[in-house]
Amino acid sequence: MEINNFVTTDFLASFTGTLFVVELIVFVTKNLPIIKNIRTRFYTFLLAISHIIIMGLVTKTATQTVIYYYGVFINSLIVTVMLCGGYDIIIDKIYSVTNIQPKDINNNIDNKSIEDSINKNDTNNSNEVN
């Protein structure tokens, strides 16, 4: 048995294949100068739509119907949520509720208050020993 083609059309047309290819393309191309300015979620969504339509044409399952394109849209949303949705969406919701930007979190930490907390804990621990 000769194994020389790991990526087949059947694999690429599957859900796992779509996740694999879209993530691979995003990983390899995301730092290109033009693409770097595009939000990762939107870029992933566009790649998912493109991949699903291309694979539909290759496997001859694509039709010119509303239900086909609606399915492509929904499947692309699912791929986008699977690849970059979970963490990003939750973090964005947290930041929108707290009105704190990710870069502000480090700025809000005051070294003096950290030192005070450490000193207070040391004082409490020394009192417990005595």
Residue, then its C-alpha position, 0 to 999 in steps of 0.5 A: m500500500e502506497i501512501n503519497n496523498f494525505v489530502t484527498t478531495d473527500f477529506l477536503a470536502s468533509f467538515t474536518g477537512t474544511l477546518f484543517v484547510v481554513e486553519l492552515i491558510v489562516f495560520v500561513t497567511k495571517n502575517l502578510p502585510i495586506i491580510k494583517n489588517i483584516r480581523t481574523r474572524f472575518y478573514t476566517f469566514l471569507l476563507a470558509i465560504s470560499h473553501i466550501i463553494i470551491m469544494g461544492l464545485v469540485t465535487k459537483t454538489a453545488t447548485q444555484t439555489v437559495i438553500y445551497y448558499y444559505g447552507v454555505f453561509i451557516n456552515s461558514l459561520i460554524v467553521t468560524v466559531m469552531l476555529c476562532g470563535g470560542y475564546d475571542i467571542i467570550i473575551d470580547k464580551i467580557y471587555s465590552v461588559t467591563n469597558i476595559q480594553p486588553k491593553d488596559i489590564n496591565n496598566n490597571i495593575d498598580n505595583k504599589s498595591i501588589e507590594d502592599s498586598i504582599n506585605k500585608n500577607d507577610t504581616n498576617n503570616s508572621n502574626e499567626v506564627n507568634 
